[in-house]
Each structure stands twice: as structure tokens, then as C-alpha cells.
Amino acid sequence: MQTMAFTFMNTKTMSARRTSNTLSRTELCAVPSLIVFDLDNTLWTPELYQLRKLQRNNQIPVAHSDVKLFPAAWDIIQKIRNDPDDTFANTKF
């Protein structure tokens, strides 16, 4: 089994690093077929269970006030969504 690590370089390229040997040109352009985000405290904060106190007071959580998206998460989502080269066209999220 080979281990691969992916790093976003910019909106057009993604680099792949294998833990041993050298990479082929195809591997350098490899794009994952599936990207999974762990939602709470990865894309936004606070964790949703922490908002139960609002529900107990008959309040509804408000975006950008009670629930905040992390700026880096927003950047990654926008880079994927607005990729002019359709790099992630066949990637599932």
C-alpha cells in the first residue's frame, strides 16, 4: 500500500507526495475522487451541540453570529467551486 499526501498549491494545481520512490507525471496531477470534510470545528465553530442552549431559549442560531465558518474553509470551498479548469469536476464531496 502506498501512502499519498495532497497539498493545495493554488486553484490550478495539486501536488502529491509519495512516502517512497518517485512520482510519475500522472501522480503529480492526481486529484482525489472523494473529499470528506468533518463539519464541526473543521468548517465552522462552535460544534453544533454547543448551540443547544439557544434552542432551549427558543432561539434559532444565526449564521455569521452564532455559527462562524472558518476563513480557510471558505477559501478552500471557493477554490474548488470556482476552479476554471474543472480540476474537481469528477470529485465527489
N, C-alpha and C positions, 0 to 999 in steps of 0.2 A: 504494500500500500504506500502511495506517495502522499506526502502532506503538502498542500498548497496554501500560500498566504496571499491574499489580494489586498492591494492598496490603491485607493483612488488617487490618480495623479492630477487629473483635471477632467473636464467634461468629455474629452475625446479619447483618453487613453486609460488603460488599467494595466498595471504591471502585475506579474505573477512571479513568485519566488519559490522554487522547489528546494527542499531541505538538502538534497544531494544531487549530484550530476549537473548537467547543463540543460538549458531550456531550448526547445525548438521554437521557431518563429510562430507556429500555431499557438503554443502555450503562452507566449507573450501577449497574444491578442485574446486569450481566453476570457470569456465572460460567464459568470455563474448562471445556471439555468433557473435557480431559485434563490431569492433573497428573503430572509425572515428577520423581522425586527421584533425584539422583545419590547413591548409597548411601555409599560410603567417604568419610569426612571431611565428609559433609553431614548424614547422620543419626546416624552413630556414628564412634567413633575407637577404635583405630587402623585404618589401612587393613588389609584382610584379609591382604594379602601379608606384612605385618609379623608375623602370627601363625604363620608357617611354623616359626619356631624352637620353638614349643610342639609342633607336630606331629612335628618331628624328635626331640623328647624323649618321644614317645608320650603327650603331654598333650592334653586337649581344652579349647579356650577356654571360659571361664566368663562368662556374661552378668553385667554389673554389676561384674565384677572385671577380666577381660582385655579385654572389649569393652564400651564405655560409650556409651549413647545420649545425644546432646546434649540438655540440658533444653529448649531452644527447639524442637527437632524433636519431642520428646514432646508439648509443648504444642500444636503445630500439628496433629499427628496426632489428638490427643484432641478438639480443637475441631472438626475435620472429622467424626470418628467420632460424636461426641455432639451434633451440631448439631440442636436441637429443631425447627428449621424445614425440615429436609431440604434445605438450600441446595445441597448437593453430591450429591443423590440420583442425578442423571444424569451425574455426573462420573466418568470412569474414572481409575484410579491405576495 
